[in-house]
């Protein structure tokens, strides 16, 4: 079992930056691939970025070069640094943990990011 709590969402102007954090509690954090997903109103939840315990990353094309995912295995934390924000980045951002050795996965409750033009 793993619990995830996101923080850092806010209202920001276009071109600005935000840093999201996800605090994990539970066992075997390093056994999980961690990810950030987002869901805009009326749209499906989409992948933003993922990171393995070894630091390998994957990004959606729409955020490449602007967002950076990172993790601290000792602190059980995952971060999403978002730069050059655009109004289309407005969404609820969710943290997700995928167990590498099973089909189990966990979601956080989400944090709202709003980018004004």
Secondary structure in CASP SS format (residue, H / E / C, confidence):
PFRMAT SS
TARGET T0000
AUTHOR 0000-0000-0000
METHOD secondary structure of the structure
MODEL  1
X C 1.00
X E 1.00
X E 1.00
X E 1.00
X E 1.00
X E 1.00
X E 1.00
X C 1.00
X C 1.00
X C 1.00
X E 1.00
X E 1.00
X E 1.00
X C 1.00
X C 1.00
X C 1.00
X C 1.00
X E 1.00
X E 1.00
X E 1.00
X E 1.00
X E 1.00
X E 1.00
X E 1.00
X E 1.00
X E 1.00
X C 1.00
X C 1.00
X H 1.00
X H 1.00
X H 1.00
X E 1.00
X E 1.00
X E 1.00
X E 1.00
X E 1.00
X E 1.00
X E 1.00
X E 1.00
X C 1.00
X C 1.00
X C 1.00
X C 1.00
X C 1.00
X E 1.00
X E 1.00
X E 1.00
X E 1.00
X E 1.00
X E 1.00
X E 1.00
X C 1.00
X C 1.00
X C 1.00
X C 1.00
X C 1.00
X E 1.00
X E 1.00
X E 1.00
X C 1.00
X H 1.00
X H 1.00
X H 1.00
X C 1.00
X C 1.00
X C 1.00
X E 1.00
X E 1.00
X E 1.00
X E 1.00
X E 1.00
X E 1.00
X C 1.00
X C 1.00
X C 1.00
X C 1.00
X E 1.00
X E 1.00
X E 1.00
X E 1.00
X E 1.00
X E 1.00
X C 1.00
X C 1.00
X C 1.00
X C 1.00
X H 1.00
X H 1.00
X H 1.00
X C 1.00
X E 1.00
X E 1.00
X E 1.00
X E 1.00
X E 1.00
X E 1.00
X E 1.00
X E 1.00
X E 1.00
X C 1.00
X C 1.00
X C 1.00
X C 1.00
X C 1.00
X E 1.00
X E 1.00
X E 1.00
X C 1.00
X C 1.00
X C 1.00
X E 1.00
X E 1.00
X E 1.00
X E 1.00
X E 1.00
X E 1.00
X C 1.00
END
